[in-house]
Amino acid sequence: MNAPQVFLLHGGVPSRSGKRRSRETNGLLVRQSPRRSLAGPRTYHHGLPTEMDRSRRRYANRLIGMLLVVSLTGTATAQKLPRLKISDNRRYLVTETGQPFFWLGDTAWELFHRLNRVEAEHYLETRARQGFTVIQAVALAELDGLNTPNAYGHRPLLNQDPARPDVKDGPNNDYWDHVDAIVRTANRKGLYVGLLPTWGDKWNKKWGVGPEIFTPQNAEVYGEWLGHRYRDAGVIWILGGDRPIESDTHREIIRAMARGLRRGGGSQLITFHPVGGAGSAQWFHEEDWLDFNMRQNGHGPEFTGRYELTRVDYDRQPVKPVLDGEPIYEDHPLHFDSSRQGYSVAADVRRAAYWDLFGGAFGHTYGHHSVWQMWTPDREPVNHPLLPWQDALRQPGAIQMQYAKQLLLSRPFLTRVPDDTIIVPDRVPASVPGAGRYRFVATRDLTGSYAMIYAPVGRPFRIRLEVIQSKKVKAWWYNPRNGQAKPAGTFLARGEQTFVPPDPGETLDWVLVLDDATRGFRPPGQR
């Protein structure tokens, strides 16, 4: 991360890298460069500075100070993102001051590798405006990230050696300078970077380009280098990269990389991105370095056997937060079989989001099949993307994800728990609570102040109203397609009540919100 004379390198680089002679002050690396005057040439009167010279010098020093602040922060008003931590109840992420943090992620796996800085700026600005909070991107990228250079002709490693990152003296002239710039831009826009040190084919080439370059020894060195470089950045570390743990060596590589991150000063949260259909808990749940569990529920549209597993990880002991870091993408071949199954649509990604969230997830990751690979017509496509990534940024599902975030943050967030017992099973349970694509799910507040029921289809269903600890219940219908709410009546908080979604018989989803009528909550989605 370079400016002409003073630069913030998110903690800098280890001295053994040999990059840039610099001095370190308060966690910042400051380039040693020749001093240049901003006050113009000195004018002397009888060998002494004049008062005008002194005035110029004072003004210049103030200007230099202002420029220094701008150089170190990106903009004069840029704020450092707060560190994230696990909530006291071990279910959620919060900021340093205890404020709830809603992870709304996007999978931009090829961001560092394929986009130039102008394109990255456009991508990040769009996602920030759409309410996303985390961008998931890979340092050693999946699509031949070791050999195919980035947009500026740079590769990440010397001789494909993780212990030898390819860093060069000077600004903006190596792969890692580009990563630095994108991380800095994301943070300036209020976005955390879910940073994968590598894609999984570099340690388990079960498929993909590879090659396998990691050992436990060089994984620890590489982790330490990354941890030191980004120790002050707004990042969340995501180890793994879509591959299973199939040997003791695989397990030790991941553990070693986690140790390296910590040794290098990377004190941010760490998780593990697993292969499809699995979760980090399968291999690492009880390990101290794993701060929260990540699942990849994958690219099928069914709740049964897939998204129901989020609740399984939620119920594990010891308690750890859980997140689906790769659900079904929008415009993705269903089950990777487009010729028979077709492509997903916005409704598929909405269902996955509410199934995960109401099943106990502390946030959710969205993805688009064109965006993860940053596909354009001049690139080789992976699994038949439908449109260029620039157009895909504004697909309906991407825009609609913010409404789930707004809904949950409009009610007490840290006391929310999954609870499908709110829903009264139908005589035919495959109807309600349902199965396959049409599963009803529910969540509620531990104190009984609200409950929410996700109805994926316009089918009548019954709810146990005593879940609300009040005499009266105020009901709302919340539209997950546009974030609007409308009243659905007031009821006594006892017995069972049948509700019919606003679009009976249609495959249009709604959320029923039940509030304690005495709490005076604003309409769902509003704060």
PyMOL commands that set and color helices and strands:
alter all, ss='L'
color gray80, all
select helices_A, chain A and resi 15-17+51-73+111-114+117-129+175-188+200-202+216-229+248-263+281-284+303-307+309-314+334-336+338-341+346-358+369-372+389-392+396-409+420-422+430-434+465-467
alter helices_A, ss='H'
color red, helices_A
select strands_A, chain A and resi 22-25+28-31+44-45+48-49+84-86+93-95+100-101+103-107+134-140+192-198+235-240+270-273+278-279+293-296+322-324+363-366+416-418+423-424+441-445+450-455+461-464+472-478+485-492+496-499+510-516
alter strands_A, ss='S'
color yellow, strands_A
deselect
rebuild
show_as cartoon
